[in-house]
Structure formats: structure tokens, C-alpha cells
Amino acid sequence: MEEIKDRVAIVGMGCTQFGELWDKSPDDLVLESCLEAIEDAGIEPKDIKAGWFGTETSGNSGTALARPLKLEYIPISRVENVCCSGTDALRNAAHAVAAGVNDIVLVCGMEKLKDHYAGFTWTHMPQDYSRVVVRAMPANFFAKFATRYFHHYGLGMDEGRKTLAQISVKNHHNGTLSPKAHLRREITVEMVLKSPMIAYPLTLFDACGMSDGAAAAILTTPEIAKTLKKDYISIKGIGLASSATQPYLHDDYDFLHMEENVIAAQRAYAQAGIKDPRKEIDIAEVHDCFSIHEFIIYEDLGFSPKGKAKEDVEAGTFTLEGELPVNSDGGLKCFGHPLGASGIRMIYEVYNQLLERADQRQIKNARIGLTHNLGGTPGPNSTVAIFGRPD
Amino acid sequence: MVGITSYGVYIPLWRMDRKLIRMRGEKAIAHFDEDSITMAVAAGMNCLNGSERASVDKAFFASTTFPYREKQGASLVAAACDLPHSIATADFANSLKGGTSALLSAVDAVKGKSASRVMVTAADTRLGAPMEDFERTSGDGAAAFVIGDKDVAVSIEASHSVSTEIMDVWRTQHDNFVRSWESRFVDFAGYQRMGAEAVGGLLQKCNMKPADFSKVVFYAPDPRSPMGLAKRLGFDPKTQLQDPLFDALGNTGTSFPLILLAAALDESKPGDSILLLSYGDGADAILLRVTEKINDIKNRKGVKQYLDSKRMINDYPTYLLWRGLLHPDSEQVYYTKFQENTAVPAMWRERNQIFRLHGGKCRECDAIQFPPQRVCAKCHSMGEFDEVRLSDKKGTVFTFSMDYTSLVDFPTVIPIVDFDGGGRAEFYMTDRDAEKVDVGMQVEMTFRKLFFDEGIYHYYWKVMPVRIQ
């Protein structure tokens, strides 16, 4: 079995403005992101041989991608893997290219969150059980990791919350440097601590933006990429790990880490040949839906030793100027989180960083970039993908 | 000998200071997630308290405040109490004497050999119009008894019933609140007269006189009437009459005479003769005798412990919110528009999990999993599971969040709970002091109303801090 490394190239990418886009329809978002990617790749819509469309609730079937672009009778699959639908759509597309089945393909992730009342998509999700269970806002599932982490490592509640607040402050700063980001203002640790509690111990400023948006990518073979343009990036590895809701079934699940993150990362690192992620990765875009998640991702992905993420947060390891910048575009926190779009948006930032197009937030000599995209509340799916300049 | 083999009560944690409604004392009030069903289940679980359930073959539930006008309450009470599937269930509805009617029917069933053990529950959450008399006197609570002919702790020896047609208190299907005629009419034409007839008939039937009784337990429409009735019948209110607990509990409707009976039994000794009188569209007078077996069942949570275990609400709007009188969504945690809808057939398929709180225990590795799985999450063996009841297990909070987007019960505490003996699940926590919630906290299970959507009351188990050790 051959690995995916350097067998698929990303030759074009696009991303819409993210935010509460009351005057944009789902089709508008798909069209805008895809046209930017198509133009960037230097191809025509008719060159696209197949499509993958990632969304949680904003469009049924492949038609939702075919319709806005008037793609005619090509195969398109709609991919739903909750919040990592985007990355998973790209994973499926990459496999088709690597298998030699399709040579130029389009991937689009989109979510029109704000067409749902207050962005609550779960009122429209498929039923696979009665739902006579705890129903709660997603923040609650992540808050439980904060409670347990603070308890386990003996961080006082104040100390723990202050540590997490620094992550939100960092991402807000990065967001001010991202023209397409939803939330673009500096904040302070004190503002995070004083903002309204939403799911104790997390406050409003521990949570990401609820946004509309879309992002798209054109994938092809390295051979075709070379004929299209000089500046493209290459997929080094993609890992997806779907769990079986272990946090609620295993009484030894520790609520200090997410095993699905660890396994997805190990899978991607093995494909990409990465031994020491902290040293070898130059830039990472991770799934900071809530500050606590970015915090435990540092440990799950091997950036920080277990129980030591706090020291790295305080040392500024993950700031733009730090040893391993994380969420240079503001992350889910500030760029925003249109569920199906987020995974592709992360890759869009890595793409721009690796191609040195990231303007004022450009990280010097970025050669290897990582994206981490979680699907659902802890228990479901995690994806980790590695990208680099072609060797 | 046929009689009570086990009993238990339930009084909600919450009390309203009656100063808020211009009266002395306190009254017990159901939490926002409680109703007659959930309180009956709590009393039933207390009554069953680990005893075997297999021989319980009838379950009766008496109330005037069923959640549904059409759909039985007893079937849900029986399921949540994890009584056997092969069981006859019946509701005793619409009358305040429904509790004793159910009790007497249970005695008849056991005597007539159509049942071996019958669980009788009674519960009410009756509403008075805000600030009117009835709101001042009413309270919420439940009682449960198992009637059988083996190990009888309190034999039920005789009864005398009277019936009358009287508009004393009533409520049509269009009324939220109990209506009544003037109190002097209710007391003298109704309560005093029917009570005297029933008790008089029983004394005559049994050839007994008032002095023969250790205790008389009278339903009490208000704090004074039982004393007048006792005096009139020749009992000494000071030494013989069971305290109607008006300053601590309030009139709990159908369950009221039965909670007062339980209070009397908590204090009783073998050989005691007890007279029980219920009232409502007539009256039932019942003679009970306490046996030696009473000492075997006294280790349960009694009326006094429930009354001592309490938290006050100190503002009237909270009460109105809990009773659904301030906001249409306030019988549940969240606003309806945030909710996904429930799949009724799925709820039916999951009935053992939802109502009985059955987990699955893997026959290969003994791991308990909730909800039950087809493939063991631990050892991956397939298909060999035993259902185990988790509703009577205590547990420990492993971690938790507190949701500040909730409408009532703010903030809503949502813990991950590890059951004693194995198994883990996520629940809402109710009847808690949010300031005191922490990792490692000991909790117990309590059956509650979860949501109301599409015209359906959804019930499920929650956890609460261990209330009575």
C-alpha cells in the first residue's frame, strides 16, 4: 500500500469573507470560494473532473456544489463528518487523485450557519436515537475537559481560566491581521475572564465565532501541477480517526486528552515521516472551537509534553513570533467557524503561508504546515493533515 | 393477613416560605422538573428500596394531576420503578380519596388472590390560583405502599366507605386551578359530616371506641378542621391525632392521607392500632394494626428526614416560573426553539434505557455500559449482555460543566457520572447548589421531567447530590 505523501498537489485555493453574511446565500458562498480557487489554479470550470462538497447542514447532495457553478454531470459527493466535513471532503478527493481515478478535482466546504435560528444546526440533524438524553450547547462538552484538566493537574480555577484566556487573546491578535476573518479586534485576558459565562468554566471569549463562509481547493497530480504553475503545495499526510463515543462509555476515558486527536496525528505523522512534530512543523492551524480544545491539542499533537501545555502558553510558543505559531489567521476563534468550511479554511491559511502570501502575518521560512480539524463534540472524528512545498 | 409490607414517601427538596403568600409556615413545592409522576416514582423507589420486584403483579397510581388527560400514569410509574413487564396497571383518578381507594383495591386484589403484591403510589401537584386560599394551603408530595400477604408490617383489618355528591372542590378540564365553594360549606357539609359518617361506621363495624386507637390519621383540608373532627368523634387531638404537618408540608391532595399515615408508621410500634381517614367525594375510614415486622422496614428514609432535608425559595416569581405560569417553556431546561425534536418510535425502542435506566453488562468482561451496546466498547465481544438497573446506584461526578444558556435551573449542571459498581453516563444534575458542585461529589439518581415538545412530556433520569444519607 502506497502512502499519500507527495502524490497530490493543491494548485488553487479560495476562501470567502467569513462572518454573519445575511445577504449571501449558500450558493453565493460556494460560487465565490470556488471561482477564486479555479482562477488561482489557472484552470476553467470545465477542467474539473469530479467534486467533493463538505457541509454539515447547508446543502443536500452533490447538486449543492454543481448548481452554483453549473458543473454539468460530473461526479460529486456530499461529505458530512460534522465539523471536519471540509477536511474529510479533501481527504476523499485526494484519495481519488492519488488512485489515478480523477486528475483535476474540486473540493468545497461551506456552511450557512446563520440561516439557522442563532446558528443552531443540531435542530435539523438526522435522528439516530431518541434524543431523550442530555441536550446541551456544544460548549458544555469541551468545558468538561477544562474542569477535569484543572482538577487533575491541580490548577486552580482562576489559574486555569487565565491560561486559557491567553489562547483567545493570541487568536484575537492574529485575527486582526486577517482581512477575511469574522472577528477582528484585540482583546485582553481580563476581558476574557469578565465576559459572560456560557458553559462554566468557559466564557463567551473562550468560544469561537458562529459564522457563514466557504472555502475551496483544486487538487491534481504533481505532474499536472507542474504544467499549471510554479507555486503549489503538496499533501504529505492525512489522518482521520473516528471514535465510538468512548468518553461516555469507557469509565477510564480521562477527559484530559482526546484519543481521536492523538491517533489522527500519529497517522498523519507516519505518512509524512514526521518524528518530532514540535521541531519539524513550522505552522499549525488547529480546531480551537473553544480555548480548552486548542490547549489540549498542544498535548494531543505532541507540541507540548502531557500536562505541560501551560508552560508553553506562558512562554508564547504558539504566537506568531513563537517557536511554533498556531492559528496565525485567528483560528476558529476569530476567523470564524462555518462548520463544513473550517477544515478547508485552515488549509487555505497553510497554503498561503507556505507560498509566502500571508502578508503581515507571514511566518518566515514556513516549509511544513499542519491542519487539525475535529468533527463534532468529543467522541466523534478528528482529522490531521500535513502539507509542504513539493520536494 | 393482608396489609402493608413496605412503604415510602417522597417530599420535594424545595419549600416556599408562606410569607410570600401571606400565611405562616412553609409548603413543599415540586421543582420545575417534577410532577405527580416523578414524585410517585421517587416514593416508589424509596418503598421498593432494594426489595425484589418480580412478585409485584399490580401497580396502581392515584392522582388528580396526571400529566396527560388521555394516557395512563401507572404504566410510566411502573416502568420507571423497574417493575416487571407482566403487570396489571391502573390509575385512580379525579378524587382526593383516590389514594385510599387504590389502597383498598390492592387489599381486595391480594385477598381475592388476583395479585400477590401490589404497589400503590399516590402523588399530586395541585395548583391554586396565584395568591388565593388554595395556593396557601396546598403542597406537593407522594407516598407509596406495597400491599401483600407475606411479611405484613401493618395489617389492613377493616374499612368503611361513604360516598356523596357535593361541589366542594373541583376542577374542569378547562381549569388550571382548583375551584371551591366557600370554606365553611366545604368543612361542615363535606369534610366533617363525611368524616364522621365513615369513622362512625368503621367503629361500629369493628366494635371499637376512640380510646382503642394509638393514632388517628385524618386528611386535612386546612390546619384546623381535623382537630374539630377528632374532638367531635371523641378522640383526643393532643395525644391521638397525627400532626397534619401543615406548617412544613401543606395539603398534598391524593397523597396527603398516605404521607400522614407514613409519618404515623415511622413513629409506631408493634401492636398499635391506627385509624386512617381520607376525604373526597365521600370518605374512606381504614383500620390498620402494626405488627412485629414494622421493625424490619424502618430503616428507610422517613417523613421527618424528608421534611428536614430542604432548601427554600425566597421569591414568588421563581415559583411561578417552575409552575409554568410565567413562560411557556419553563417546564424544561432550555427554550423550545433551541431544541431538536424527539423521535417517538426511537424513544419506544429505548424504553428500558430511558425509563428503567438499564445499562448493559458484558458477559465477557463484566464492563457496564450505558446506554446498552450490541458490541462491548471495552472487550469488543458481541451480543452477550445482561441488563442491569442503574437507577438505584449512587455515583461520583468525574467532571462537569455548568450551562449558562438555560432558562430555568440556571446554571444547568451537566456532569459525567461514574456509577458505583461500574458504568458511566452524562446527566443533568437537579436539586443542587451550584456553588457546591465539584469533581468527586456523590450523587444519586432521580426520575424527572426532561423536556416538553410536540405535546409530549419526556421523562428521564437526572442525578442529584445524595439527599439523605
Interface residues (C-beta under 8 A of the other chain):
Chain A: Y117 A118 F120 W122 T123 H124 M125 Q127 Y129 S130 R131 V132 V133 V134 R135 A136 M137 A139 N140 F141 A143 K144 F145 T147 R148 H151 P196 M197 I198 A199 Y200 P201 L202 A244 Q246 P247 Y248 L249 H250 D251 Y253 F255
Chain B: Y334 K337 F338 Q339 E340 N341 T342 A343 V344 A346 M347 R349 E350 I354 Q369 F370 Q373 A377 K378 F398 T399 F400 S401 M402 D403 Y404 T405 P411 T412 I414 I416 D418 G422 G423 R424 A425 E426 F427 Y428 V439 L450 F451 H458 Y459 Y460
